[in-house]
Amino acid sequence: MSIPLRPFGRTGVKVSALALGTMMFGPRGNPDHDDSIRIIHRALDAGINLIDTADVYSQGESETIVGKALEGRRDDVFLATKFHGQIGDDPNHAGNSRRWIIRAVEDSLRRLRTDHLDLYQVHRPEPDTDFDETLGALSDLVRHGKIRYFGTSTFPPSAIVEGQWLAERRGRERVVSEQPPYSILARGVEREVLPIAQKYGLAVIPWSPLAGGWLTGKFRKGGAQPPTSRGAHQPGRFQIDAPENAAKLDAVEALAQLADQAGISLIHLALAFVLEHPAVTAPIIGPRTFEQLESQLDAAQTRLTPDVLDEIDKIVPPGVTLSARDQGYQPPALDPSHRRRPA
Ligand SMILES: NC(=O)c1ccc[n+]([C@@H]2O[C@H](COP(=O)([O-])OP(=O)(O)OC[C@H]3O[C@@H](n4cnc5c(N)ncnc54)[C@H](OP(=O)(O)O)[C@@H]3O)[C@@H](O)[C@H]2O)c1
């Protein structure tokens, strides 16, 4: 069964309803290049045509692996990467400045063995950098043919709207997509981000549709701590007995039962839920192994009935994110003096 295609926002490009994330390829997840390439090829053969990576994933090694995998197949893929995260030690090799963007894109193109990117994403907002500076640099990259489109990731609703207005008022190219966190356990974006994306015709490619593994069935209440590739990078977030995760474990028990009743796996229930939202273009799956990829591919054909969707709403209400850390974006901490008027 092949994976259906969906429009990528209003660009006219068609992408597969599942995207392949490559954050797990490289020392941070699967250090075996040949195995990672085998997973990428299997995904392409199954009909996935959108690949997502980032310069910061294993400090460039994920991009290197993707570049090797796409030798001879580059034109079949809508290739997306990101900038913003810290690369190496130089404090200016990070962020959203024109200076770094112009340098970072060249590094990504070299590692990805291509002369252009299809989508270049701002990995996170940078409150201290004028957003128009970032949009200006990205617009220049479009005009120079280095990138076809640009998008954002984990942006708050206000910044998504600001990007659209800046493009219109300052003659910049338009942001065409947003990559937010979205899963049954992290539904915060249903309040504003997804409706805004629909209003402006943005493509939406959610990350962590399985909540980083919580929705695979391996984390169970009263069960043993499962092995996870993430514990070391994000202490506590994948710890089964941490109080911050208690609500997630309760939800998983109810969702696993619901999936059983519906006759599908918890993984398919979770991915089909994200696919069902009308704002969503393609959830980005993040397999670390070949078997993990296989467990997810058929989800694109799974549709949830209205009854099952209603039951999910009872377990995790619309707009609710059970653990604040799963929201992805934390607004900057307030300076204690913020409410003092200058004397
Ligand atoms: N823009 C952003 O800020 C951002 C943030 C995160 C991710 N992303 C993108 O989104 C992609 C997906 O994110 P994600 O990796 O967090 O997605 P996810 O699907 O929520 O989680 C993937 C993890 O689930 C576990 N898993 C998957 N299938 C499994 C199975 N059959 N059995 C047991 N465990 C299974 C694996 O954990 P183990 O490795 O522990 O086995 C795997 O690493 C990434 O590759 C990246 O491209 C973007």
The ligand as an SDF file (V2000), in Angstrom:
LIG
                    3D

 48 52  0  0  0  0  0  0  0  0999 V2000
   11.6190   20.6900   15.3040 N   0  0  0  0  0  0  0  0  0  0  0  0
   11.9380   20.1570   16.4520 C   0  0  0  0  0  0  0  0  0  0  0  0
   12.2560   20.8320   17.4240 O   0  0  0  0  0  0  0  0  0  0  0  0
   11.9440   18.6530   16.5640 C   0  0  0  0  0  0  0  0  0  0  0  0
   12.0290   18.0300   17.8170 C   0  0  0  0  0  0  0  0  0  0  0  0
   12.0090   16.6380   17.8460 C   0  0  0  0  0  0  0  0  0  0  0  0
   11.9310   15.9110   16.6800 C   0  0  0  0  0  0  0  0  0  0  0  0
   11.8610   16.5550   15.4550 N   0  0  0  0  0  0  0  0  0  0  0  0
   11.7320   15.8280   14.1910 C   0  0  0  0  0  0  0  0  0  0  0  0
   10.6550   14.9340   14.2880 O   0  0  0  0  0  0  0  0  0  0  0  0
   11.1140   13.5870   14.0850 C   0  0  0  0  0  0  0  0  0  0  0  0
   10.3180   12.6710   14.9500 C   0  0  0  0  0  0  0  0  0  0  0  0
   10.4590   13.0360   16.3160 O   0  0  0  0  0  0  0  0  0  0  0  0
   10.5730   11.9150   17.4200 P   0  0  0  0  0  0  0  0  0  0  0  0
   11.7300   11.0450   17.0810 O   0  0  0  0  0  0  0  0  0  0  0  0
   10.5320   12.5540   18.7500 O   0  0  0  0  0  0  0  0  0  0  0  0
    9.2240   11.0970   17.1010 O   0  0  0  0  0  0  0  0  0  0  0  0
    8.3690   10.0400   17.8970 P   0  0  0  0  0  0  0  0  0  0  0  0
    7.7540    9.1900   16.8640 O   0  0  0  0  0  0  0  0  0  0  0  0
    7.4690   10.7300   18.8500 O   0  0  0  0  0  0  0  0  0  0  0  0
    9.4120    9.1810   18.7520 O   0  0  0  0  0  0  0  0  0  0  0  0
   10.3000    8.3070   18.1220 C   0  0  0  0  0  0  0  0  0  0  0  0
   10.8340    7.3120   19.1620 C   0  0  0  0  0  0  0  0  0  0  0  0
    9.8090    6.4040   19.5030 O   0  0  0  0  0  0  0  0  0  0  0  0
   10.3800    5.1630   19.7830 C   0  0  0  0  0  0  0  0  0  0  0  0
    9.7670    4.1570   18.8820 N   0  0  0  0  0  0  0  0  0  0  0  0
    9.3260    4.3220   17.6110 C   0  0  0  0  0  0  0  0  0  0  0  0
    8.7880    3.1750   17.1380 N   0  0  0  0  0  0  0  0  0  0  0  0
    8.8840    2.2620   18.1370 C   0  0  0  0  0  0  0  0  0  0  0  0
    8.5140    0.9110   18.2720 C   0  0  0  0  0  0  0  0  0  0  0  0
    7.8990    0.2340   17.2830 N   0  0  0  0  0  0  0  0  0  0  0  0
    8.7780    0.2740   19.4470 N   0  0  0  0  0  0  0  0  0  0  0  0
    9.3660    0.9370   20.4690 C   0  0  0  0  0  0  0  0  0  0  0  0
    9.7450    2.2380   20.4080 N   0  0  0  0  0  0  0  0  0  0  0  0
    9.5100    2.8850   19.2380 C   0  0  0  0  0  0  0  0  0  0  0  0
   11.8690    5.2510   19.5460 C   0  0  0  0  0  0  0  0  0  0  0  0
   12.4890    5.4970   20.7970 O   0  0  0  0  0  0  0  0  0  0  0  0
   13.9320    4.8440   21.1610 P   0  0  0  0  0  0  0  0  0  0  0  0
   14.9150    5.5150   20.2480 O   0  0  0  0  0  0  0  0  0  0  0  0
   14.1000    5.2130   22.6030 O   0  0  0  0  0  0  0  0  0  0  0  0
   13.8110    3.3730   20.9060 O   0  0  0  0  0  0  0  0  0  0  0  0
   11.9730    6.4670   18.6450 C   0  0  0  0  0  0  0  0  0  0  0  0
   13.2200    7.1240   18.7700 O   0  0  0  0  0  0  0  0  0  0  0  0
   12.6160   13.6400   14.3510 C   0  0  0  0  0  0  0  0  0  0  0  0
   13.3350   12.6320   13.6820 O   0  0  0  0  0  0  0  0  0  0  0  0
   12.9560   15.0070   13.8240 C   0  0  0  0  0  0  0  0  0  0  0  0
   13.1070   14.9670   12.4150 O   0  0  0  0  0  0  0  0  0  0  0  0
   11.8710   17.9160   15.4160 C   0  0  0  0  0  0  0  0  0  0  0  0
  1  2  1  0
  2  3  2  0
  2  4  1  0
  4  5  1  0
  4 48  2  0
  5  6  2  0
  6  7  1  0
  7  8  2  0
  8  9  1  0
  8 48  1  0
  9 10  1  0
  9 46  1  0
 10 11  1  0
 11 12  1  0
 11 44  1  0
 12 13  1  0
 13 14  1  0
 14 15  2  0
 14 16  1  0
 14 17  1  0
 17 18  1  0
 18 19  2  0
 18 20  1  0
 18 21  1  0
 21 22  1  0
 22 23  1  0
 23 24  1  0
 23 42  1  0
 24 25  1  0
 25 26  1  0
 25 36  1  0
 26 27  1  0
 26 35  1  0
 27 28  2  0
 28 29  1  0
 29 30  1  0
 29 35  2  0
 30 31  1  0
 30 32  2  0
 32 33  1  0
 33 34  2  0
 34 35  1  0
 36 37  1  0
 36 42  1  0
 37 38  1  0
 38 39  2  0
 38 40  1  0
 38 41  1  0
 42 43  1  0
 44 45  1  0
 44 46  1  0
 46 47  1  0
M  CHG  2   8   1  16  -1
M  END
$$$$
